[in-house]
Amino acid sequence: AIALALIASPPALANSPRLESVKNNPQRAKALCTELKALNAQGISYPSPQAVAQIAAREGLNTTDAEILSTYVVGLYCPDVR
């Protein structure tokens, strides 16, 4: 039963205002893309611990939520970011 509850539970950020804010405000998402592209130019990939920590600090998130936000933004708005 516990395993089923864990599987059925959505991620904490899945329906969060933070994801909705980038979904509803493409300019905010594009600003995050610009930040991630700048990290790429320094040889830092967006899922790296350094990039995730930077996004987490800027957005006031824990690292898991920052990783989810970054992945969401890259997938929807800047697939060229690595």
C-alpha positions as CSV (number, residue, x, y, z in Angstrom):
1,A,0.0,0.0,0.0
2,I,2.8,2.4,0.8
3,A,4.6,1.7,-2.5
4,L,1.3,2.3,-4.3
5,A,0.9,5.6,-2.5
6,L,4.4,6.7,-3.4
7,I,3.9,5.8,-7.1
8,A,0.6,7.5,-7.3
9,S,1.8,10.7,-5.5
10,P,2.7,13.4,-8.0
11,P,6.0,15.3,-7.7
12,A,5.8,18.2,-5.3
13,L,6.4,20.7,-8.1
14,A,4.1,19.1,-10.7
15,N,1.1,21.3,-10.1
16,S,3.0,24.1,-8.5
17,P,2.6,27.9,-9.0
18,R,6.2,27.9,-10.0
19,L,5.7,25.6,-13.1
20,E,2.5,27.5,-13.9
21,S,4.3,30.8,-13.8
22,V,6.8,29.7,-16.5
23,K,4.0,28.0,-18.4
24,N,1.9,31.1,-18.4
25,N,4.8,33.6,-18.8
26,P,7.1,32.5,-21.6
27,Q,9.3,35.5,-21.0
28,R,10.2,34.2,-17.6
29,A,10.9,30.8,-19.1
30,K,13.1,32.4,-21.8
31,A,15.0,34.3,-19.1
32,L,15.8,30.9,-17.5
33,C,16.8,29.6,-20.9
34,T,19.2,32.5,-21.2
35,E,20.7,31.7,-17.8
36,L,21.0,28.0,-18.7
37,K,22.6,28.8,-22.1
38,A,25.2,31.0,-20.3
39,L,26.0,28.0,-18.1
40,N,26.4,25.8,-21.3
41,A,28.8,28.4,-22.7
42,Q,30.9,27.8,-19.6
43,G,30.8,24.0,-20.1
44,I,28.2,23.4,-17.5
45,S,25.1,21.3,-18.4
46,Y,21.7,22.2,-17.0
47,P,21.3,19.0,-14.9
48,S,24.7,19.4,-13.3
49,P,24.8,19.9,-9.5
50,Q,26.3,23.4,-10.1
51,A,23.5,24.5,-12.4
52,V,20.8,23.0,-10.3
53,A,22.2,24.7,-7.2
54,Q,22.3,28.1,-9.0
55,I,18.6,27.7,-10.1
56,A,17.6,26.5,-6.6
57,A,19.2,29.6,-5.0
58,R,17.8,32.0,-7.5
59,E,14.3,30.6,-7.4
60,G,14.2,29.7,-3.6
61,L,13.8,26.0,-4.3
62,N,15.2,22.8,-3.0
63,T,17.5,21.0,-5.5
64,T,14.9,18.4,-6.5
65,D,12.4,21.1,-7.4
66,A,15.0,23.2,-9.2
67,E,16.0,20.2,-11.3
68,I,12.3,19.6,-12.2
69,L,11.8,23.3,-13.1
70,S,15.0,23.3,-15.2
71,T,14.0,20.1,-17.1
72,Y,10.5,21.5,-17.7
73,V,11.8,24.8,-19.1
74,V,14.4,23.1,-21.3
75,G,11.9,20.7,-22.6
76,L,9.3,23.3,-23.5
77,Y,11.3,26.4,-24.3
78,C,15.0,25.7,-25.0
79,P,15.6,22.2,-26.3
80,D,19.0,23.3,-27.5
81,V,20.3,23.7,-24.0
82,R,22.4,20.8,-22.8
